[in-house]
């Protein structure tokens, strides 16, 4: 990170206690009625039902021309749908051309006569698989993706869907491998029936089974299936997200792609039985591909190897943990100093702790702003790696005194000998870009965080605060309005974020940042009366102590988008989200539904790391 001066007048981002603890019961309707009068006094622009006067009318329901429909479709769905359509079309073209080529090639007449159409199918499927290997590694080369997404290509190719593209290519390899394998099983059956040395049924069965261990393409093929099947099995989201080491099993087994590629290169090159002439026909199919695999792999492979070398180089830069803060609700904050690192708001990094495992790299979103002289991450302790990391840095979430809504405390600090201890070595790779990095491209943005998904917006909101107060060395923001919406079940679940919101609200004298908090969990019956008494006529909310009111229940997205369109009828509004996939689908649909080609247009982006 580029050296920055310390901002003594900056916001105090240390954590504070929430005004209300966990909620367990639903709020009766009468409580909402009694809150209405008090909330009207603090209603903000996004919640207001009155549209500004004298502005262009935003009306997403108005009739649209074909050109307007296409332009709106391209905003949030068109690019990725076109890209994947081209990807599928490429497969279809390669499959058809391969089928025609290998069905007419003169030097394959004998093989086609022996094996029939399945020989041509196997060859065409193999050609498609070679095309897939061109793309399979590129989406996971994160430095490459982060750089290219900032070029004009980023306006055409949906680089933020790199993980989705990697999965799609992986499944394409699985499907192609199934077709290729089934076709060769039929070929092997026909090869068995053509073997004159096997006259009885028993001899033919013995030949069929032994061929799998004597013919080179079959040996390497089944070994490749073991590698591919293992990778796919542990990569399925349900197993990968399991809390009992699911990610670790996924991480280690996914590196079977290395022997998988080696076997692919050797496929059809080793071990066959020359005493059985028909097997030469099967070998002939694979030898035509011998020496071709690396031609397809070379581009993605070299970029991937370069990234691994770059990771090793960057991991050896001077890096150390300067402060560890243990927050309530099993969240720990690591403040890290690292040389030669420049970060942008909204980016993420990979963290490795050799004391736990030298091979495991886990992604975490940055919560520090580029204007700060350190990088920080807030980590929720839920899995094996995060539990091991929390213990290694001195956090204790197991004891009764640190559970629930216990106040935040500094566990370790390099500047305070009283709480200083030897910390484990950590290595960092990154930072890498996401869609949230583009927030500066808009004059109006809406940030939506759900639960702990609020973490990427800490970096963005801090950076906006610094820019508004001109602490960014002259880099002031072009943002005219920021709407921050936080959907959370229990307000105390991310107390480390509270102080940031208070600092933003106190310093936001021009009302550029509007905060809306939606509490979806229940409220204890004993707390309802306290809320009513404290909230009636108050300038600040009884739960959050913010000027912005707390809303109970889930957001009415139709109303919110309608209000945004009315408030900013001539703007392109960036909508950035981090949280569960279900809400991401809702926001994507709402962004499409409420976009008006002659009014406000909503550009949706979500975290995808």
Legacy VTK file of the C-alpha trace (Angstrom):
# vtk DataFile Version 3.0
C-alpha trace
ASCII
DATASET POLYDATA
POINTS 609 float
0.000 0.000 0.000
1.262 3.439 -0.837
2.429 5.320 2.272
-0.239 7.584 3.690
-0.136 10.191 6.395
-1.972 9.431 9.570
-5.271 11.278 9.809
-5.588 12.387 13.394
-8.859 14.145 12.618
-10.390 11.129 10.935
-13.379 9.184 12.200
-13.085 6.976 15.264
-13.756 3.487 13.934
-13.330 1.750 17.281
-16.291 -0.349 18.225
-19.025 0.570 20.665
-21.905 -1.247 22.353
-25.266 -1.483 20.642
-28.314 0.057 22.276
-30.301 -3.141 22.159
-29.386 -6.799 22.564
-30.670 -9.865 20.707
-34.318 -9.915 19.653
-36.383 -13.061 19.955
-40.077 -12.223 19.585
-42.069 -10.568 16.834
-43.189 -6.960 17.242
-46.977 -6.556 17.532
-48.721 -4.389 14.983
-49.605 -1.849 17.662
-45.942 -1.144 18.265
-45.480 -0.153 14.648
-48.495 2.135 14.837
-47.056 3.913 17.866
-43.670 4.337 16.158
-45.101 5.881 12.996
-45.403 9.413 14.349
-41.835 9.464 15.633
-40.423 7.966 12.436
-42.095 10.551 10.210
-39.924 13.203 11.829
-36.760 11.415 10.683
-37.884 10.083 7.317
-35.169 10.464 4.712
-35.340 10.983 0.981
-35.359 7.288 0.049
-38.300 6.573 2.348
-40.276 9.638 1.349
-43.228 9.052 -0.964
-43.133 12.576 -2.365
-41.228 13.005 -5.627
-39.180 16.181 -6.172
-40.957 18.791 -8.247
-39.806 20.112 -11.610
-37.793 17.058 -12.641
-38.004 14.604 -15.520
-40.600 12.001 -14.702
-39.231 8.521 -14.078
-41.670 5.919 -15.406
-40.313 2.388 -16.040
-43.785 1.226 -17.151
-43.935 3.544 -20.173
-43.914 1.856 -23.638
-40.387 1.227 -24.907
-39.003 0.949 -28.391
-37.070 -2.143 -29.441
-33.805 -0.219 -29.143
-34.663 0.900 -25.604
-35.543 -2.658 -24.592
-32.220 -3.908 -25.923
-30.271 -1.121 -24.161
-31.936 -1.962 -20.832
-31.343 -5.679 -21.353
-27.644 -5.052 -21.939
-27.274 -3.200 -18.610
-27.548 -6.128 -16.164
-28.179 -9.325 -18.117
-27.300 -8.850 -21.755
-23.512 -8.952 -21.582
-23.252 -12.165 -19.626
-26.040 -13.866 -21.590
-24.401 -12.902 -24.881
-21.019 -14.073 -23.601
-22.307 -17.474 -22.506
-24.331 -17.802 -25.725
-21.124 -17.214 -27.707
-19.372 -19.755 -25.463
-22.046 -22.375 -26.226
-22.036 -21.463 -29.916
-18.271 -21.987 -30.015
-18.766 -25.478 -28.590
-21.441 -26.236 -31.144
-19.326 -25.000 -34.064
-16.266 -26.989 -32.944
-18.420 -30.092 -32.415
-20.036 -29.883 -35.857
-16.809 -29.113 -37.704
-14.997 -31.871 -35.815
-17.755 -34.361 -36.573
-17.646 -33.501 -40.292
-13.853 -33.518 -40.410
-13.360 -36.871 -38.695
-16.299 -38.368 -40.568
-14.694 -37.616 -43.938
-10.953 -37.823 -43.282
-9.415 -40.388 -45.678
-6.778 -41.912 -43.381
-9.449 -42.882 -40.826
-11.507 -45.126 -43.146
-10.377 -48.339 -41.441
-11.132 -47.009 -37.940
-14.591 -45.791 -39.014
-15.304 -49.161 -40.600
-14.334 -50.965 -37.381
-15.919 -48.717 -34.766
-18.720 -46.941 -36.645
-20.148 -43.540 -35.763
-18.994 -43.699 -32.130
-15.417 -43.282 -33.366
-16.347 -39.948 -34.952
-18.317 -38.905 -31.839
-15.344 -39.656 -29.572
-12.999 -37.659 -31.800
-15.321 -34.641 -32.022
-15.902 -34.667 -28.230
-12.134 -34.766 -27.665
-11.695 -31.725 -29.904
-14.303 -29.801 -27.872
-12.509 -30.790 -24.656
-9.304 -29.292 -26.002
-11.159 -26.008 -26.554
-12.391 -26.089 -22.938
-8.872 -26.467 -21.621
-8.044 -23.113 -23.230
-10.499 -21.369 -20.883
-10.531 -23.432 -17.684
-7.583 -21.695 -15.967
-8.021 -18.109 -17.168
-10.995 -17.240 -14.856
-9.016 -18.217 -11.737
-5.994 -16.113 -12.710
-7.168 -13.268 -10.490
-4.381 -10.821 -11.235
-5.087 -11.259 -14.929
-8.835 -10.750 -14.380
-8.294 -7.701 -12.123
-6.116 -6.022 -14.741
-8.185 -6.848 -17.815
-11.505 -5.850 -16.213
-10.253 -2.247 -16.072
-9.600 -2.178 -19.830
-12.227 -1.570 -22.549
-12.705 -5.344 -22.623
-14.382 -4.984 -19.235
-17.284 -3.229 -20.971
-17.811 -6.257 -23.225
-16.827 -9.319 -21.196
-18.434 -9.870 -17.737
-15.182 -10.437 -15.832
-17.036 -10.197 -12.518
-18.592 -13.571 -13.419
-15.175 -15.224 -13.623
-15.991 -17.874 -11.006
-19.273 -18.680 -12.759
-17.423 -19.002 -16.065
-14.864 -21.324 -14.441
-17.672 -23.528 -13.142
-19.418 -23.541 -16.532
-16.188 -24.570 -18.256
-15.629 -27.270 -15.640
-19.085 -28.728 -16.211
-18.467 -28.552 -19.976
-15.371 -30.708 -19.431
-17.438 -33.166 -17.383
-20.130 -33.434 -20.069
-17.561 -33.741 -22.860
-15.692 -36.410 -20.899
-18.885 -38.407 -20.393
-19.651 -38.338 -24.136
-16.040 -39.186 -24.995
-15.945 -42.075 -22.494
-19.303 -43.585 -23.468
-18.335 -43.502 -27.134
-15.093 -45.318 -26.350
-16.876 -47.934 -24.256
-18.870 -48.754 -27.386
-15.643 -48.680 -29.408
-14.034 -51.102 -26.958
-17.033 -53.417 -27.265
-16.691 -53.409 -31.061
-12.938 -53.892 -30.724
-13.627 -56.931 -28.536
-16.031 -58.416 -31.053
-13.460 -57.844 -33.849
-10.693 -59.680 -31.966
-10.306 -63.058 -33.707
-8.366 -64.521 -30.777
-11.403 -64.225 -28.487
-13.905 -66.851 -29.652
-15.994 -67.532 -26.549
-18.071 -65.182 -24.410
-15.682 -65.685 -21.492
-12.673 -64.792 -23.608
-14.387 -61.673 -24.909
-15.275 -60.529 -21.382
-11.692 -61.164 -20.297
-10.388 -59.164 -23.242
-12.834 -56.327 -22.571
-11.759 -56.057 -18.933
-8.031 -56.579 -19.511
-7.985 -53.973 -22.278
-8.677 -51.328 -19.646
-5.312 -52.153 -18.073
-3.250 -52.875 -21.187
-4.271 -50.173 -23.676
-2.649 -46.828 -22.844
-5.586 -44.517 -23.654
-7.881 -46.553 -21.412
-5.457 -46.617 -18.469
-4.855 -42.876 -18.552
-8.541 -42.252 -19.254
-9.739 -44.011 -16.093
-7.041 -42.321 -14.022
-8.211 -38.982 -15.396
-11.764 -39.859 -14.370
-10.587 -40.532 -10.802
-9.012 -37.067 -10.680
-11.948 -35.318 -12.378
-14.600 -37.131 -10.325
-12.849 -36.300 -7.049
-12.530 -32.628 -7.989
-16.190 -32.368 -8.987
-17.434 -34.251 -5.916
-15.789 -31.898 -3.430
-16.420 -28.772 -5.528
-20.203 -29.070 -5.284
-21.344 -26.045 -3.306
-23.015 -28.031 -0.518
-19.809 -29.937 0.274
-17.498 -26.988 -0.378
-19.429 -24.801 2.070
-19.606 -27.414 4.840
-18.321 -26.034 8.152
-16.453 -29.230 9.051
-13.527 -28.582 6.706
-15.469 -28.424 3.442
-13.370 -25.649 1.944
-10.115 -27.374 2.907
-11.190 -30.616 1.204
-12.238 -28.623 -1.858
-8.948 -26.710 -1.911
-6.676 -29.751 -1.709
-8.643 -32.018 -4.061
-8.969 -29.266 -6.668
-5.209 -29.392 -7.151
-5.711 -32.806 -8.736
-6.028 -30.789 -11.930
-2.221 -30.978 -12.141
-2.022 -34.798 -12.477
-5.220 -34.570 -14.549
-3.430 -32.344 -17.097
-0.322 -34.527 -17.049
-2.424 -37.614 -17.767
-4.215 -35.691 -20.509
-0.850 -35.009 -22.163
0.045 -38.710 -21.909
-3.384 -39.900 -23.022
-2.864 -42.337 -25.919
0.917 -42.263 -25.647
1.744 -45.138 -23.297
1.273 -48.873 -22.896
-0.659 -50.848 -25.455
-0.607 -54.496 -26.375
1.054 -54.897 -29.794
0.068 -58.568 -29.817
-3.535 -57.512 -30.400
-3.619 -55.646 -33.747
-7.156 -54.234 -33.290
-5.961 -52.203 -30.319
-3.750 -50.219 -32.662
-6.888 -48.776 -34.229
-8.028 -47.438 -30.864
-4.554 -46.086 -30.183
-4.534 -44.417 -33.588
-7.407 -42.184 -32.454
-5.495 -40.829 -29.485
-2.123 -40.500 -31.190
-3.636 -37.998 -33.550
-4.010 -35.746 -30.486
-0.548 -36.553 -29.120
1.475 -33.382 -28.760
-1.579 -31.172 -29.241
-2.734 -30.802 -25.647
-0.019 -28.317 -24.696
-0.935 -26.149 -27.678
-4.346 -25.532 -26.110
-3.137 -25.397 -22.497
-0.100 -23.192 -23.075
-1.768 -19.736 -22.853
-3.869 -20.307 -19.721
-1.164 -22.512 -18.227
1.595 -19.930 -18.571
-0.609 -17.199 -17.075
-1.545 -19.505 -14.189
2.105 -20.432 -13.525
3.042 -16.738 -13.650
0.361 -15.989 -11.066
1.663 -18.731 -8.782
5.192 -17.332 -9.059
3.862 -13.830 -8.401
2.025 -15.138 -5.315
5.253 -16.620 -3.963
7.116 -13.353 -4.583
4.448 -11.157 -2.979
4.033 -13.497 -0.030
7.648 -12.796 0.874
7.156 -9.032 1.097
7.407 -7.707 4.635
4.001 -8.377 6.171
2.887 -8.367 9.778
-0.261 -8.017 11.883
-0.196 -4.653 13.653
-3.396 -5.031 15.672
-5.959 -7.709 16.522
-9.413 -6.713 17.762
-11.944 -9.234 19.031
-15.476 -8.054 18.256
-18.824 -9.413 19.491
-20.682 -12.173 17.653
-17.506 -14.118 16.800
-15.925 -11.473 14.563
-12.228 -10.648 14.669
-10.465 -7.736 13.006
-6.920 -8.002 11.694
-5.053 -4.803 10.871
-2.097 -5.641 8.650
0.941 -3.698 7.464
2.413 -4.821 4.135
5.006 -3.180 1.920
4.502 -2.578 -1.811
0.730 -2.961 -1.582
-1.784 -0.546 -3.060
-5.462 -1.281 -2.485
-8.712 0.170 -3.779
-12.009 0.374 -1.954
-14.146 -2.713 -2.538
-11.283 -5.137 -3.219
-10.400 -8.426 -1.507
-7.241 -10.355 -0.617
-6.178 -13.952 -0.032
-4.660 -14.739 3.366
-2.376 -17.650 4.186
-1.098 -18.592 7.629
1.783 -21.090 7.318
1.365 -22.016 10.970
-2.030 -23.487 10.030
-1.305 -24.636 6.478
1.212 -23.486 3.903
-1.105 -24.433 1.038
-4.436 -22.901 2.094
-5.281 -19.425 0.783
-8.642 -17.987 1.880
-10.346 -14.877 0.418
-11.467 -11.997 2.649
-12.911 -8.609 1.716
-10.932 -5.529 2.723
-12.614 -3.268 5.277
-9.925 -0.589 5.267
-9.924 2.462 3.001
-7.086 3.219 0.558
-6.447 6.425 2.530
-5.438 4.450 5.646
-1.872 3.311 6.281
-2.860 -0.312 6.876
-5.160 -2.916 5.369
-7.756 -4.623 7.506
-10.192 -7.516 7.292
-13.105 -8.462 9.529
-13.449 -12.230 9.739
-16.411 -14.121 11.118
-15.156 -17.208 12.932
-17.284 -20.043 11.547
-15.024 -22.656 9.899
-11.952 -24.718 10.690
-9.487 -22.242 9.208
-11.027 -19.151 10.836
-11.179 -20.902 14.234
-7.523 -21.911 13.932
-6.557 -18.397 12.833
-8.458 -16.764 15.692
-6.678 -18.956 18.236
-3.309 -18.274 16.602
-3.720 -14.485 16.913
-4.930 -14.677 20.523
-8.725 -14.389 20.239
-10.846 -16.433 22.621
-14.410 -16.889 21.455
-14.914 -20.099 23.409
-14.981 -18.721 26.945
-18.326 -17.588 28.324
-17.097 -14.057 28.868
-16.611 -13.388 25.167
-19.854 -14.754 23.778
-22.844 -12.788 22.570
-22.656 -9.016 22.796
-19.478 -8.661 24.860
-17.692 -5.389 24.035
-14.868 -5.292 21.516
-11.365 -5.493 22.903
-7.864 -5.149 21.525
-6.252 -8.573 21.792
-2.899 -7.591 20.350
-1.245 -4.343 19.297
2.283 -3.680 18.101
2.127 -0.178 19.602
0.916 -1.278 23.036
3.374 -3.520 24.934
0.690 -4.388 27.488
-1.211 -6.441 24.928
1.675 -7.283 22.616
2.487 -10.935 21.934
4.233 -12.969 19.262
1.860 -13.371 16.353
2.015 -15.970 13.604
3.433 -15.135 10.214
0.860 -14.429 7.543
1.147 -14.085 3.782
-1.093 -11.997 1.553
-1.911 -12.270 -2.136
-3.761 -9.443 -3.805
-5.663 -7.228 -3.624
-8.044 -8.198 -6.428
-10.920 -6.267 -7.967
-14.673 -6.878 -7.790
-17.756 -5.106 -9.114
-17.865 -2.942 -5.961
-14.616 -1.351 -7.104
-16.633 0.529 -9.757
-18.630 2.604 -7.258
-16.794 5.774 -8.291
-18.202 5.471 -11.831
-21.610 6.720 -10.660
-22.967 9.907 -9.153
-25.612 7.964 -7.220
-25.121 4.541 -5.668
-27.071 2.212 -3.407
-25.039 -0.163 -1.244
-26.983 -3.170 0.042
-25.444 -5.428 2.666
-27.099 -8.413 4.335
-25.708 -9.496 7.705
-21.925 -9.900 7.695
-22.115 -9.144 3.958
-21.731 -5.515 4.972
-17.919 -5.903 5.135
-17.002 -4.742 1.585
-18.967 -1.540 2.114
-16.918 -0.594 5.163
-14.004 0.106 2.827
-16.202 2.031 0.392
-17.937 4.133 3.057
-14.632 4.975 4.737
-13.138 6.034 1.416
-16.174 8.195 0.659
-15.835 9.821 4.089
-12.164 10.606 3.506
-12.879 12.020 0.062
-15.777 14.167 1.275
-13.475 15.600 3.940
-10.614 16.004 1.451
-8.265 13.578 3.223
-7.474 11.844 -0.080
-4.713 14.190 -1.248
-7.087 16.107 -3.511
-9.053 13.086 -4.793
-12.526 14.293 -3.950
-15.512 12.127 -4.825
-17.917 12.818 -7.697
-20.670 10.999 -5.795
-23.634 13.226 -5.113
-25.648 10.694 -3.100
-24.978 7.389 -1.356
-27.792 5.191 -0.071
-26.618 2.550 2.366
-29.140 -0.191 3.140
-28.308 -2.808 5.748
-30.593 -5.823 6.172
-29.741 -7.607 9.405
-31.473 -10.042 11.714
-29.790 -8.856 14.909
-28.267 -5.386 15.088
-25.624 -6.551 17.560
-24.326 -9.150 15.070
-21.905 -6.645 13.500
-21.254 -4.108 16.229
-17.839 -3.277 14.805
-19.697 -1.515 11.987
-21.756 0.734 14.284
-19.030 3.257 15.061
-18.349 3.726 11.362
-21.998 4.572 10.731
-22.014 7.041 13.620
-18.865 8.756 12.347
-20.266 8.983 8.839
-23.542 10.432 10.030
-21.852 12.976 12.287
-19.517 14.231 9.561
-22.069 14.134 6.739
-23.214 17.718 7.063
-24.383 17.852 3.430
-26.607 14.788 3.746
-24.774 12.921 1.016
-25.054 9.566 2.787
-28.438 8.134 3.707
-28.498 5.151 6.060
-31.380 2.670 6.217
-31.261 -0.269 8.610
-33.816 -3.069 8.377
-34.119 -5.324 11.407
-35.675 -8.628 10.289
-35.384 -10.479 13.618
-37.964 -10.345 16.364
-37.937 -7.915 19.290
-38.441 -9.048 22.871
-41.731 -7.985 24.345
-39.964 -6.330 27.267
-38.002 -4.127 24.874
-40.998 -2.861 22.910
-42.162 -0.402 25.573
-38.617 0.884 26.069
-38.312 1.538 22.340
-41.643 3.378 22.251
-40.849 5.538 25.265
-37.369 6.469 24.073
-38.268 6.906 20.413
-41.319 9.157 20.558
-40.193 12.655 19.636
-36.518 11.673 19.787
-33.977 12.907 17.269
-32.118 9.597 17.288
-33.223 5.995 16.997
-33.585 4.061 20.253
-31.778 0.979 18.916
-28.999 2.369 16.742
-28.694 5.891 18.245
-28.462 7.092 14.639
-30.590 9.880 13.211
-31.801 7.375 10.622
-34.748 5.304 11.887
-34.657 1.532 12.208
-37.196 -0.232 9.989
-38.729 -3.495 11.139
-39.211 -6.303 8.661
-37.853 -6.809 5.159
-37.369 -3.890 2.768
-40.066 -3.062 0.248
-37.780 -3.072 -2.766
-40.470 -1.902 -5.160
-40.996 1.201 -3.044
-37.259 1.796 -2.623
-36.501 1.540 -6.336
-39.488 3.717 -7.197
-38.280 6.372 -4.772
-34.740 6.177 -6.165
-36.053 6.665 -9.675
-38.107 9.679 -8.580
-35.242 11.250 -6.651
-32.694 10.738 -9.463
-34.677 10.568 -12.708
-31.738 11.512 -14.939
-29.033 9.409 -13.291
-27.373 6.063 -13.774
-27.630 4.457 -10.322
-25.084 1.844 -9.291
-26.540 -0.879 -7.063
-23.874 -2.925 -5.254
-24.729 -5.940 -3.120
-22.995 -8.458 -0.882
-24.892 -11.222 0.885
-27.057 -14.324 0.240
-27.764 -15.270 -3.371
-31.544 -15.168 -2.917
-31.538 -11.427 -2.285
-29.070 -10.923 -5.147
-31.630 -12.402 -7.543
-34.307 -10.080 -6.163
-32.148 -6.981 -6.555
-31.106 -7.963 -10.077
-34.764 -8.368 -11.029
-35.707 -5.057 -9.402
-32.868 -3.249 -11.171
-34.207 -4.535 -14.480
-37.853 -3.871 -13.620
-37.382 -0.256 -12.494
-34.919 0.936 -15.136
-36.286 3.574 -17.495
-34.315 4.340 -20.700
-35.516 7.963 -20.483
-35.167 8.159 -16.719
-33.068 6.441 -14.066
-31.201 3.277 -15.010
-30.030 0.796 -12.370
-26.720 -1.034 -12.862
-26.484 -4.054 -10.555
-23.261 -5.640 -9.314
-22.588 -8.270 -6.666
-19.554 -9.685 -4.885
-18.307 -12.879 -6.558
-15.064 -14.060 -4.950
LINES 1 610
609 0 1 2 3 4 5 6 7 8 9 10 11 12 13 14 15 16 17 18 19 20 21 22 23 24 25 26 27 28 29 30 31 32 33 34 35 36 37 38 39 40 41 42 43 44 45 46 47 48 49 50 51 52 53 54 55 56 57 58 59 60 61 62 63 64 65 66 67 68 69 70 71 72 73 74 75 76 77 78 79 80 81 82 83 84 85 86 87 88 89 90 91 92 93 94 95 96 97 98 99 100 101 102 103 104 105 106 107 108 109 110 111 112 113 114 115 116 117 118 119 120 121 122 123 124 125 126 127 128 129 130 131 132 133 134 135 136 137 138 139 140 141 142 143 144 145 146 147 148 149 150 151 152 153 154 155 156 157 158 159 160 161 162 163 164 165 166 167 168 169 170 171 172 173 174 175 176 177 178 179 180 181 182 183 184 185 186 187 188 189 190 191 192 193 194 195 196 197 198 199 200 201 202 203 204 205 206 207 208 209 210 211 212 213 214 215 216 217 218 219 220 221 222 223 224 225 226 227 228 229 230 231 232 233 234 235 236 237 238 239 240 241 242 243 244 245 246 247 248 249 250 251 252 253 254 255 256 257 258 259 260 261 262 263 264 265 266 267 268 269 270 271 272 273 274 275 276 277 278 279 280 281 282 283 284 285 286 287 288 289 290 291 292 293 294 295 296 297 298 299 300 301 302 303 304 305 306 307 308 309 310 311 312 313 314 315 316 317 318 319 320 321 322 323 324 325 326 327 328 329 330 331 332 333 334 335 336 337 338 339 340 341 342 343 344 345 346 347 348 349 350 351 352 353 354 355 356 357 358 359 360 361 362 363 364 365 366 367 368 369 370 371 372 373 374 375 376 377 378 379 380 381 382 383 384 385 386 387 388 389 390 391 392 393 394 395 396 397 398 399 400 401 402 403 404 405 406 407 408 409 410 411 412 413 414 415 416 417 418 419 420 421 422 423 424 425 426 427 428 429 430 431 432 433 434 435 436 437 438 439 440 441 442 443 444 445 446 447 448 449 450 451 452 453 454 455 456 457 458 459 460 461 462 463 464 465 466 467 468 469 470 471 472 473 474 475 476 477 478 479 480 481 482 483 484 485 486 487 488 489 490 491 492 493 494 495 496 497 498 499 500 501 502 503 504 505 506 507 508 509 510 511 512 513 514 515 516 517 518 519 520 521 522 523 524 525 526 527 528 529 530 531 532 533 534 535 536 537 538 539 540 541 542 543 544 545 546 547 548 549 550 551 552 553 554 555 556 557 558 559 560 561 562 563 564 565 566 567 568 569 570 571 572 573 574 575 576 577 578 579 580 581 582 583 584 585 586 587 588 589 590 591 592 593 594 595 596 597 598 599 600 601 602 603 604 605 606 607 608
